[in-house]
Amino acid sequence: MNSILHTCMVVGWLVGAVAGVAAQQEYRPAAAQEIHDIRKKIETASAGLKSLKCDFEQTKSISILAEEMKSSGFMIYRYPDTVHWEYVQPYRYVFSMNGRTIAIESGGRKDEIDVNSGKLFKEISAVILSSINGRGIFDENRFSSKYFTGTSGFLLVLSPKQKEIKQLFSEIHLFFDAADHTVYRVSMQETNGDRTVISMKNKKINSEIHTNGNGK
């Protein structure tokens, strides 16, 4: 169970030290009208997002370790709540969810959890989906938000309000592309000082998705 929870925390996707400095240099606080425009663009893009396929690179910075942990793989999202998140390097590891069940595959073993079996898993699954599709991020009961704008897009800094998530993450950074207004980078600052950054590339939005049985 601890292994499953740790994986959910990592995938919950969700800026390393270098990325943090870059973000401060590139982005500035958004003005009131800009916040209105940002919300409208993200809401429009989120409403139209039916599927997303992309490759990803993940960097995990652990406060007690000097070296970063790097991994990569691919992700598939289908509206409204199906996610297949597969690590390919340095080893195969699969995290998937369908709105009702969270499943984790590793080393020939598969574990499943009912999302509704506990509020923690329900909130984690909601954060994961929000990080991918942008829905629910403006819910003031779940997050307090800071808005930033820059040449490459928008940055939303979310501070969790729900007790279960607040105990795990102090901030969630969502970077939105200026062209399609969808998320291209997710960063999670954990309360223990660790930080996870996931960068998405080769995004295919609302394209037909074929799978070969292992998700790809």
C-alpha positions, 0 to 999 in steps of 0.5 A: 500500500505504501508503494502504491501511495508513493507512486500516486504521489509521484505521478500526481505530477507533478519545477526542479531548481533550474526550472524554478529559476527559469520560471521566475525569470520568464513569467510575471504576475498576471493583471486582472484582465489577463487572469480573466483571459487566461481562465477563458482560454484554459476553460475553452481548451479543457472543454474541447479536450477529448484525447491526448497522447504524448511522451514525457520526461520526469525529473525527481529531486529528492532533498536528501540526495545530490543526484536527480532521478530521471525517467521517461515514457508515454501517456494517453488520456481519454475523456472523461477520466481514463489515463494510461501513464507508462514509464519505459526508461529506466524500467517499465512501470504502469499507472492507469486509472479509469475514474473508478479504479487505480491500477499499478503494474510492475515486475509482473505484479498488478495492484488495483485500488477502488478510487472511492475506497478512501478520500485520499485516493479520490483526491489524488485521482482528481489532482492527476486528472486536473493536471492533465485536462485542466478541469477543476483547477479553478475550484476555490474549494480545492485550490488557491491560485496565483496566475503568471503570464509569459511569452511561452504561455501561462503558469498557474501556481496552485496551493491545495486546500483539501487536507489530504492533498495539503499534507502531501504537496505544498504547491502544484505548478501547471505550465500551459502552452501559448499555442493550444492552452493545454498543459505541457509541464507539471511540477509538484513541490512536496511537503518533505522538500522533494520536487517532481517535474514532468515535461510533456512533448510530442503532444497529439490532441484529439487524434485517433488513438490506437493501442497495441495491447500495452497502452501504446 
